[in-house]
């Protein structure tokens, strides 16, 4: 018998929403002097971003844990769209976890900017 490859399945809409929520929650309590000049560059250089935000988003994207909770192992993941959840069999698109991570980082940033700008949660989240 041939050994099957195990591929994690990621519900893309749920993953984007969770990434957005993480960004929104992180910056909803942070005072921002001028929302128009708010920039995440400084935060992206922080230990909090490197040790907490990135690993959680990589895990959400389906990366393998490279040890110590870093989730740095890139691998194939299957993307399941919301409208396909009830299909039997469900049709998924296979991509690399790193490609999905790019989409989740965009959702996280959108949440952070919405919170910093005083927007309502999910104001700019689109699926």
DSSP file (Angstrom, degrees, kcal/mol; ACC not computed):
  #  RESIDUE AA STRUCTURE BP1 BP2  ACC     N-H-->O    O-->H-N    N-H-->O    O-->H-N    TCO  KAPPA ALPHA  PHI   PSI    X-CA   Y-CA   Z-CA
    1    1 A X              0   0    0      0, 0.0     2,-0.2     0, 0.0     0, 0.0   0.000 360.0 360.0 360.0 135.4    0.0    0.0    0.0
    2    2 A X        -     0   0    0      1,-0.1     2,-0.3     0, 0.0     0, 0.0  -0.554 360.0-113.4 -78.5 139.0    1.3    3.4   -1.0
    3    3 A X        -     0   0    0     -2,-0.2     2,-0.2     1,-0.1    -1,-0.1  -0.578  31.2-135.7 -75.2 129.6    1.7    6.0    1.9
    4    4 A X        -     0   0    0     -2,-0.3     2,-0.4     1,-0.0    -1,-0.1  -0.576  13.2-120.8 -85.6 147.4   -0.7    8.9    1.6
    5    5 A X        -     0   0    0     -2,-0.2     2,-0.6     2,-0.0    -1,-0.0  -0.733  21.4-136.7 -85.8 133.6    0.4   12.5    2.1
    6    6 A X        -     0   0    0     -2,-0.4     2,-0.5     2,-0.0    -1,-0.0  -0.824  23.9-175.4 -92.9 123.6   -1.4   14.3    4.9
    7    7 A X        -     0   0    0     -2,-0.6    70,-0.2    68,-0.0     2,-0.1  -0.978  23.5-125.5-121.9 123.9   -2.4   17.8    3.9
    8    8 A X  E     -a   77   0A   0     68,-0.6    70,-3.1    -2,-0.5     2,-0.5  -0.394  20.5-138.4 -65.8 144.3   -4.0   20.2    6.3
    9    9 A X  E     -a   78   0A   0     68,-0.2     2,-0.5    -2,-0.1    70,-0.2  -0.915  16.6-164.0-105.9 128.7   -7.3   21.7    5.2
   10   10 A X  E     -a   79   0A   0     68,-3.2    70,-2.9    -2,-0.5     2,-1.0  -0.957  18.7-139.6-117.0 124.0   -7.8   25.4    5.9
   11   11 A X  E  >  -a   80   0A   0     -2,-0.5     4,-2.5    68,-0.2     5,-0.2  -0.737  22.0-155.5 -78.3 106.5  -11.2   27.1    5.8
   12   12 A X  H  > S+     0   0    0     68,-1.5     4,-2.5    -2,-1.0     5,-0.2   0.858  85.4  48.5 -60.3 -43.6  -10.1   30.3    4.1
   13   13 A X  H  > S+     0   0    0     67,-0.4     4,-2.2     1,-0.2    -1,-0.2   0.912 113.7  47.2 -65.5 -41.1  -12.8   32.6    5.3
   14   14 A X  H  > S+     0   0    0      2,-0.2     4,-2.4     1,-0.2    -2,-0.2   0.904 112.7  49.9 -65.0 -40.9  -12.5   31.4    8.9
   15   15 A X  H  X S+     0   0    0     -4,-2.5     4,-2.4     2,-0.2    -2,-0.2   0.914 111.4  47.8 -65.3 -42.9   -8.7   31.8    8.8
   16   16 A X  H  X S+     0   0    0     -4,-2.5     4,-2.7     2,-0.2    -1,-0.2   0.907 112.0  50.2 -64.3 -40.9   -9.0   35.3    7.3
   17   17 A X  H  X S+     0   0    0     -4,-2.2     4,-2.7    -5,-0.2    -2,-0.2   0.918 111.5  48.0 -63.8 -42.8  -11.5   36.3    9.9
   18   18 A X  H  X S+     0   0    0     -4,-2.4     4,-2.1     2,-0.2    -2,-0.2   0.900 112.3  48.9 -65.2 -40.2   -9.3   35.0   12.7
   19   19 A X  H  X S+     0   0    0     -4,-2.4     4,-2.0     2,-0.2    -2,-0.2   0.922 112.0  49.2 -64.0 -44.0   -6.3   36.8   11.4
   20   20 A X  H  X S+     0   0    0     -4,-2.7     4,-2.9     1,-0.2    -2,-0.2   0.939 110.3  51.1 -58.4 -48.4   -8.3   40.0   11.1
   21   21 A X  H  X S+     0   0    0     -4,-2.7     4,-3.1     1,-0.2     5,-0.2   0.879 107.1  54.0 -58.5 -39.8   -9.5   39.6   14.7
   22   22 A X  H  X S+     0   0    0     -4,-2.1     4,-1.8     2,-0.2    -1,-0.2   0.922 112.7  42.8 -62.2 -44.8   -6.0   39.1   15.9
   23   23 A X  H  X S+     0   0    0     -4,-2.0     4,-1.4     2,-0.2    -2,-0.2   0.906 115.6  49.0 -66.7 -42.2   -4.8   42.3   14.3
   24   24 A X  H  X S+     0   0    0     -4,-2.9     4,-1.1     1,-0.2     3,-0.3   0.938 112.7  47.0 -63.6 -47.2   -7.9   44.2   15.4
   25   25 A X  H  < S+     0   0    0     -4,-3.1     4,-0.5     1,-0.2     3,-0.3   0.868 108.2  56.6 -63.8 -36.6   -7.6   43.0   19.0
   26   26 A X  H  < S+     0   0    0     -4,-1.8    -1,-0.2    -5,-0.2    -2,-0.2   0.857 120.2  28.4 -63.1 -35.8   -3.9   43.8   19.2
   27   27 A X  H  < S+     0   0    0     -4,-1.4     3,-0.5    -3,-0.3    -1,-0.2   0.361  93.3  91.3-111.8   4.9   -4.5   47.5   18.3
   28   28 A X  S  < S+     0   0    0     -4,-1.1    -1,-0.1    -3,-0.3    -2,-0.1   0.779  98.0  37.4 -71.9 -24.1   -8.0   48.2   19.6
   29   29 A X  S    S+     0   0    0     -4,-0.5     2,-0.5    -3,-0.2    -1,-0.2   0.382  92.8 104.9-105.3   2.2   -6.6   49.4   22.9
   30   30 A X  S    S-     0   0    0     -3,-0.5     2,-0.3     1,-0.0    -3,-0.0  -0.736  72.2-128.0 -87.9 123.0   -3.5   51.1   21.6
   31   31 A X        -     0   0    0     -2,-0.5     2,-0.5     1,-0.0    -2,-0.1  -0.531  23.5-160.1 -70.3 131.4   -3.7   54.9   21.6
   32   32 A X        -     0   0    0     -2,-0.3     3,-0.3     1,-0.2     6,-0.0  -0.958  11.7-157.9-116.6 123.5   -2.9   56.3   18.1
   33   33 A X  S    S+     0   0    0     -2,-0.5     2,-0.4     1,-0.3    -1,-0.2   0.954  86.5   8.5 -64.2 -51.4   -1.9   60.0   17.8
   34   34 A X    >>  -     0   0    0      1,-0.1     3,-1.6     2,-0.0     4,-0.6  -0.892  62.4-162.6-136.6 103.4   -2.8   60.4   14.2
   35   35 A X  G >4 S+     0   0    0     -2,-0.4     3,-0.6    -3,-0.3    -1,-0.1   0.786  90.7  61.9 -56.4 -28.1   -4.6   57.5   12.5
   36   36 A X  G 34 S+     0   0    0      1,-0.2    -1,-0.3    81,-0.0    81,-0.0   0.766 111.4  37.0 -71.9 -23.9   -3.6   58.9    9.0
   37   37 A X  G <4 S+     0   0    0     -3,-1.6    -1,-0.2     2,-0.0    -2,-0.2   0.333  84.7 132.1-107.8   6.4    0.1   58.4    9.8
   38   38 A X    <<  -     0   0    0     -3,-0.6     2,-0.4    -4,-0.6    -3,-0.0  -0.370  33.5-178.4 -60.6 131.7   -0.3   55.2   11.7
   39   39 A X        -     0   0    0     -2,-0.1     3,-0.3     1,-0.1     4,-0.3  -0.997  30.6-152.3-138.9 139.9    2.3   52.6   10.4
   40   40 A X  S  > S+     0   0    0     -2,-0.4     4,-2.5     1,-0.2     5,-0.2   0.475  72.9  98.8 -87.9  -3.8    2.9   49.0   11.4
   41   41 A X  H  > S+     0   0    0      1,-0.2     4,-0.9     2,-0.2    -1,-0.2   0.896  83.1  48.3 -54.9 -46.1    6.6   49.1   10.5
   42   42 A X  H >4 S+     0   0    0     -3,-0.3     3,-0.6     1,-0.2    -1,-0.2   0.899 112.6  48.6 -62.2 -40.4    7.9   49.6   14.0
   43   43 A X  H >4 S+     0   0    0     -4,-0.3     3,-2.1     1,-0.2     6,-0.5   0.878 103.1  61.3 -67.8 -36.7    5.7   46.9   15.4
   44   44 A X  H 3< S+     0   0    0     -4,-2.5    -1,-0.2     1,-0.3    -2,-0.2   0.735 102.9  52.8 -62.1 -20.9    6.8   44.5   12.6
   45   45 A X  T << S+     0   0    0     -4,-0.9    -1,-0.3    -3,-0.6    -2,-0.2   0.412  92.9 104.2 -90.9   0.8   10.4   44.9   14.0
   46   46 A X  S <> S-     0   0    0     -3,-2.1     4,-2.0    -4,-0.1     5,-0.1  -0.397  78.4-124.4 -86.6 159.8    9.3   44.0   17.6
   47   47 A X  H  > S+     0   0    0      1,-0.2     4,-3.2     2,-0.2     5,-0.3   0.846 111.4  60.8 -66.1 -34.6    9.7   40.8   19.5
   48   48 A X  H  >>S+     0   0    0      2,-0.2     4,-1.8     1,-0.2     5,-1.6   0.915 107.5  44.1 -59.9 -43.2    6.0   40.6   20.1
   49   49 A X  I  4>S+     0   0    0     -6,-0.5     5,-2.9     3,-0.2     6,-0.3   0.941 118.9  42.5 -65.9 -47.5    5.4   40.4   16.3
   50   50 A X  I  <5S+     0   0    0     -4,-2.0     5,-0.3     1,-0.2    -2,-0.2   0.860 124.2  34.7 -68.8 -36.6    8.2   37.9   15.7
   51   51 A X  I  <5S+     0   0    0     -4,-3.2    -1,-0.2    -5,-0.1    -2,-0.2   0.651 134.5  14.3 -96.7 -17.2    7.4   35.7   18.8
   52   52 A X  I  X5S+     0   0    0     -4,-1.8     4,-1.7    -5,-0.3    -3,-0.2   0.720 123.7  41.9-123.1 -55.7    3.7   35.9   18.9
   53   53 A X  I  ><S+     0   0    0     -5,-1.6     4,-2.3     2,-0.2     5,-0.2   0.971 116.0  44.9 -67.2 -55.4    1.9   37.3   15.9
   54   54 A X  H  ><S+     0   0    0     -5,-2.9     4,-2.8     1,-0.2     5,-0.2   0.923 113.3  49.0 -59.2 -47.8    3.9   35.6   13.1
   55   55 A X  H  > S+     0   0    0     -5,-0.3     4,-2.3    -6,-0.3    -1,-0.2   0.901 112.0  49.3 -60.1 -38.3    3.9   32.1   14.7
   56   56 A X  H  X S+     0   0    0     -4,-1.7     4,-2.0     2,-0.2    -1,-0.2   0.894 113.6  45.8 -68.5 -37.0    0.2   32.2   15.3
   57   57 A X  H  X S+     0   0    0     -4,-2.3     4,-1.7     2,-0.2    -2,-0.2   0.876 111.8  51.8 -71.5 -36.5   -0.5   33.3   11.7
   58   58 A X  H  <>S+     0   0    0     -4,-2.8     5,-2.4    -5,-0.2     4,-0.5   0.910 110.4  48.6 -64.4 -41.1    1.9   30.7   10.3
   59   59 A X  H ><5S+     0   0    0     -4,-2.3     3,-1.2    -5,-0.2    -2,-0.2   0.915 110.4  51.5 -62.6 -42.5    0.1   28.0   12.4
   60   60 A X  H 3<5S+     0   0    0     -4,-2.0    -1,-0.2     1,-0.3    -2,-0.2   0.824 106.8  54.6 -62.4 -32.4   -3.2   29.3   11.1
   61   61 A X  T 3<5S-     0   0    0     -4,-1.7    -1,-0.3    -5,-0.1    -2,-0.2   0.553 123.6-104.5 -79.8  -8.2   -1.9   29.1    7.5
   62   62 A X  T < 5 +     0   0    0     -3,-1.2   -54,-0.2    -4,-0.5    -3,-0.2   0.592  62.7 158.0  98.0  11.2   -1.0   25.4    8.0
   63   63 A X      < -     0   0    0     -5,-2.4     2,-0.3    34,-0.2    -1,-0.2  -0.288  44.7-111.1 -61.7 153.4    2.8   25.6    8.5
   64   64 A X  B     -C   73   0B   0      9,-3.2     9,-2.6     1,-0.1     2,-0.6  -0.625  33.9-104.7 -82.6 147.7    4.5   22.7   10.2
   65   65 A X        -     0   0    0      6,-0.3     3,-0.1    -2,-0.3    -1,-0.1  -0.631  27.4-166.2 -75.1 118.7    5.9   23.4   13.7
   66   66 A X        -     0   0    0     -2,-0.6    -1,-0.2     1,-0.3     2,-0.1   0.381  61.0 -71.2 -84.3   4.1    9.7   23.5   13.3
   67   67 A X  S >  S+     0   0    0      0, 0.0     3,-1.1     0, 0.0    -1,-0.3  -0.069 113.8  41.5 114.9 143.3   10.1   23.3   17.0
   68   68 A X  T 3  S-     0   0    0      1,-0.2    -2,-0.0    -3,-0.1    -3,-0.0   0.740 124.7 -68.9  61.8  26.0    9.4   25.6   20.0
   69   69 A X  T 3  S+     0   0    0      1,-0.1    -1,-0.2   -14,-0.0   -10,-0.1   0.769  99.5 128.4  70.3  26.4    6.1   26.8   18.5
   70   70 A X    <   -     0   0    0     -3,-1.1   -12,-0.1   -12,-0.1    -2,-0.1   0.773  50.6-154.7 -86.5 -26.1    7.7   28.7   15.6
   71   71 A X        +     0   0    0      1,-0.1    -6,-0.3   -13,-0.1    -8,-0.2   0.940  41.3 142.7  53.1  57.0    5.6   27.0   12.8
   72   72 A X        +     0   0    0     -8,-0.2     2,-0.8    -9,-0.1    -7,-0.2   0.489  25.7 110.4-106.0  -5.2    8.2   27.7   10.1
   73   73 A X  B     -C   64   0B   0     -9,-2.6    -9,-3.2    24,-0.0     2,-0.2  -0.617  59.1-147.0 -79.1 109.1    7.9   24.5    8.0
   74   74 A X        +     0   0    0     -2,-0.8     2,-0.3   -11,-0.2   -11,-0.1  -0.484  32.6 150.2 -72.9 142.8    6.3   25.4    4.7
   75   75 A X        -     0   0    0     -2,-0.2    22,-2.7    20,-0.0    23,-0.2  -0.969  48.9 -70.0-160.7 170.8    4.1   22.7    3.2
   76   76 A X  E     - B   0  96A   0     -2,-0.3   -68,-0.6    20,-0.2     2,-0.3  -0.462  46.7-175.5 -67.3 140.4    1.1   22.0    1.0
   77   77 A X  E     -aB   8  95A   0     18,-3.1    18,-2.6   -70,-0.2     2,-0.5  -0.975  22.5-128.6-133.4 151.1   -2.3   23.0    2.4
   78   78 A X  E     -aB   9  94A   0    -70,-3.1   -68,-3.2    -2,-0.3     2,-0.6  -0.887  19.5-145.0-101.5 126.9   -5.7   22.6    0.9
   79   79 A X  E     -aB  10  93A   0     14,-3.4    14,-1.6    -2,-0.5     2,-0.6  -0.811  11.4-162.9 -95.3 123.5   -7.9   25.7    0.8
   80   80 A X  E     -a   11   0A   0    -70,-2.9   -68,-1.5    -2,-0.6   -67,-0.4  -0.932   9.7-145.0-109.8 119.2  -11.6   25.1    1.4
   81   81 A X    >   -     0   0    0     -2,-0.6     3,-1.8    10,-0.4     4,-0.3  -0.505  22.8-116.7 -79.5 151.6  -14.0   27.8    0.3
   82   82 A X  G >  S+     0   0    0      1,-0.3     3,-1.2     2,-0.2     4,-0.3   0.864 113.7  55.0 -57.7 -39.8  -17.1   28.5    2.4
   83   83 A X  G 3  S+     0   0    0      1,-0.2    -1,-0.3     2,-0.1     3,-0.1   0.546 107.0  52.7 -74.7  -4.1  -19.5   27.5   -0.4
   84   84 A X  G X  S+     0   0    0     -3,-1.8     3,-1.1     1,-0.1    -1,-0.2   0.385  76.5  99.3-108.6   1.7  -17.8   24.1   -0.8
   85   85 A X  T <  S+     0   0    0     -3,-1.2    -2,-0.1    -4,-0.3    -1,-0.1   0.839  87.4  42.7 -59.7 -35.6  -17.9   23.0    2.8
   86   86 A X  T 3  S+     0   0    0     -4,-0.3    -1,-0.3    -3,-0.1     2,-0.2   0.486  87.4 112.3 -93.4  -2.7  -21.0   20.8    2.3
   87   87 A X    <   -     0   0    0     -3,-1.1     2,-0.5     4,-0.1     3,-0.2  -0.479  68.7-123.3 -70.6 139.0  -19.8   19.3   -1.0
   88   88 A X  S    S+     0   0    0      1,-0.4     2,-0.1    -2,-0.2    -2,-0.0  -0.959 105.9  20.2-126.0 113.1  -19.0   15.6   -0.9
   89   89 A X  S    S-     0   0    0     -2,-0.5    -1,-0.4     1,-0.1     2,-0.3   0.612 102.3-140.0 -76.5 151.4  -16.3   15.3   -1.8
   90   90 A X        -     0   0    0     -3,-0.2     2,-0.5    -5,-0.1    -5,-0.1  -0.559  12.1-132.8 -75.8 137.8  -15.3   18.8   -1.2
   91   91 A X        -     0   0    0     -2,-0.3   -10,-0.4    -7,-0.1     2,-0.3  -0.818  29.4-177.3 -94.4 127.8  -13.1   20.3   -3.9
   92   92 A X        -     0   0    0     -2,-0.5     2,-0.5   -12,-0.1   -12,-0.2  -0.857  26.0-128.8-122.3 156.7  -10.0   22.2   -2.5
   93   93 A X  E     -B   79   0A   0    -14,-1.6   -14,-3.4    -2,-0.3     2,-0.5  -0.918  24.8-141.6-101.3 129.5   -7.2   24.1   -4.1
   94   94 A X  E     +B   78   0A   0     -2,-0.5     2,-0.3   -16,-0.2   -16,-0.2  -0.811  35.1 149.8 -95.9 130.5   -3.8   23.0   -2.9
   95   95 A X  E     -B   77   0A   0    -18,-2.6   -18,-3.1    -2,-0.5     2,-0.3  -0.837  49.3 -80.1-143.1 178.5   -1.2   25.7   -2.4
   96   96 A X  E >>  -B   76   0A   0     -2,-0.3     4,-1.7   -20,-0.2     3,-0.8  -0.647  33.1-126.3 -86.1 145.3    1.8   26.4   -0.2
   97   97 A X  H 3> S+     0   0    0    -22,-2.7     4,-2.6    -2,-0.3   -34,-0.2   0.849 110.7  60.6 -57.9 -34.6    1.2   27.5    3.4
   98   98 A X  H 3> S+     0   0    0      2,-0.2     4,-1.3     1,-0.2    -1,-0.2   0.850 102.8  51.1 -64.0 -33.8    3.5   30.5    2.7
   99   99 A X  H <> S+     0   0    0     -3,-0.8     4,-1.1     2,-0.2    -1,-0.2   0.903 111.4  47.0 -69.1 -40.6    1.2   31.7    0.0
  100  100 A X  H  X S+     0   0    0     -4,-1.7     4,-2.1     1,-0.2     3,-0.3   0.879 105.0  61.6 -66.3 -37.1   -1.8   31.4    2.3
  101  101 A X  H  X S+     0   0    0     -4,-2.6     4,-2.7     1,-0.2    -1,-0.2   0.884  97.5  58.3 -56.7 -39.1    0.3   33.2    5.0
  102  102 A X  H  X S+     0   0    0     -4,-1.3     4,-1.7     1,-0.2    -1,-0.2   0.909 107.5  46.5 -57.7 -42.5    0.5   36.3    2.7
  103  103 A X  H  X S+     0   0    0     -4,-1.1     4,-1.9    -3,-0.3    -1,-0.2   0.889 112.5  49.7 -67.0 -39.0   -3.3   36.5    2.6
  104  104 A X  H  X S+     0   0    0     -4,-2.1     4,-2.6     2,-0.2    -2,-0.2   0.862 107.4  54.3 -69.6 -35.1   -3.6   36.1    6.4
  105  105 A X  H  X S+     0   0    0     -4,-2.7     4,-2.6     2,-0.2    -1,-0.2   0.893 107.6  51.2 -63.8 -38.7   -1.0   38.8    6.9
  106  106 A X  H  X S+     0   0    0     -4,-1.7     4,-2.3    -5,-0.2    -2,-0.2   0.918 111.3  47.1 -63.3 -42.8   -3.1   41.2    4.8
  107  107 A X  H  X S+     0   0    0     -4,-1.9     4,-2.2     2,-0.2    -2,-0.2   0.900 112.1  50.7 -65.5 -40.6   -6.2   40.3    6.8
  108  108 A X  H  X S+     0   0    0     -4,-2.6     4,-2.4     2,-0.2    -2,-0.2   0.935 111.7  47.3 -61.5 -46.6   -4.2   40.9   10.1
  109  109 A X  H  X S+     0   0    0     -4,-2.6     4,-2.9     1,-0.2     5,-0.2   0.898 109.2  53.9 -62.7 -40.6   -2.9   44.2    8.9
  110  110 A X  H  X S+     0   0    0     -4,-2.3     4,-2.5     1,-0.2    -1,-0.2   0.910 109.9  48.1 -60.5 -42.1   -6.4   45.3    7.8
  111  111 A X  H  X S+     0   0    0     -4,-2.2     4,-2.3     2,-0.2    -2,-0.2   0.912 111.6  49.8 -63.6 -42.9   -7.7   44.5   11.3
  112  112 A X  H  X S+     0   0    0     -4,-2.4     4,-2.5     1,-0.2    -2,-0.2   0.932 113.3  45.6 -61.8 -46.6   -4.8   46.4   12.9
  113  113 A X  H  X S+     0   0    0     -4,-2.9     4,-2.1     2,-0.2     6,-0.2   0.890 111.0  53.0 -66.5 -39.0   -5.5   49.5   10.7
  114  114 A X  H  <>S+     0   0    0     -4,-2.5     5,-2.9    -5,-0.2     4,-0.3   0.933 112.4  45.2 -60.4 -45.3   -9.2   49.3   11.3
  115  115 A X  H ><5S+     0   0    0     -4,-2.3     3,-1.4     1,-0.2    -2,-0.2   0.931 113.3  49.4 -63.8 -45.8   -8.7   49.3   15.0
  116  116 A X  H 3<5S+     0   0    0     -4,-2.5    -1,-0.2     1,-0.3    -2,-0.2   0.825 112.0  49.1 -63.9 -31.6   -6.1   52.1   14.9
  117  117 A X  T 3<5S-     0   0    0     -4,-2.1    -1,-0.3    -5,-0.2    -2,-0.2   0.391 116.4-113.7 -89.3   3.2   -8.4   54.2   12.8
  118  118 A X  T < 5 +     0   0    0     -3,-1.4    -3,-0.2    -4,-0.3    -2,-0.1   0.702  62.4 155.5  74.7  19.2  -11.4   53.6   15.1
  119  119 A X      < -     0   0    0     -5,-2.9    -1,-0.2    -6,-0.2     3,-0.1  -0.404  50.3 -98.8 -75.3 155.0  -13.3   51.6   12.5
  120  120 A X    >   -     0   0    0      1,-0.1     3,-1.9    -2,-0.1     4,-0.2  -0.411  54.4 -84.1 -65.7 149.5  -16.0   49.1   13.5
  121  121 A X  T 3  S+     0   0    0      1,-0.3    -1,-0.1     2,-0.1   -10,-0.0  -0.331 116.6  13.3 -56.8 137.0  -14.8   45.5   13.5
  122  122 A X  T 3  S+     0   0    0     -3,-0.1    -1,-0.3  -105,-0.1     3,-0.1   0.588  83.7 136.6  69.8  16.4  -15.0   44.0   10.0
  123  123 A X  S <  S+     0   0    0     -3,-1.9    -2,-0.1     1,-0.2    -1,-0.1   0.866  84.6  18.1 -60.0 -36.5  -15.5   47.4    8.4
  124  124 A X  S    S+     0   0    0     -4,-0.2     2,-0.5   -14,-0.1    -1,-0.2   0.325  93.1 120.4-119.0   7.4  -13.1   46.6    5.6
  125  125 A X        +     0   0    0     -3,-0.1     2,-0.4   -15,-0.1  -108,-0.0  -0.618  37.3 176.2 -77.3 123.1  -12.9   42.8    5.8
  126  126 A X              0   0    0     -2,-0.5    -2,-0.0     1,-0.1    -3,-0.0  -0.980 360.0 360.0-128.9 142.4  -14.0   41.3    2.5
  127  127 A X              0   0    0     -2,-0.4    -1,-0.1  -111,-0.0    -2,-0.0   0.381 360.0 360.0-108.8 360.0  -14.1   37.7    1.5
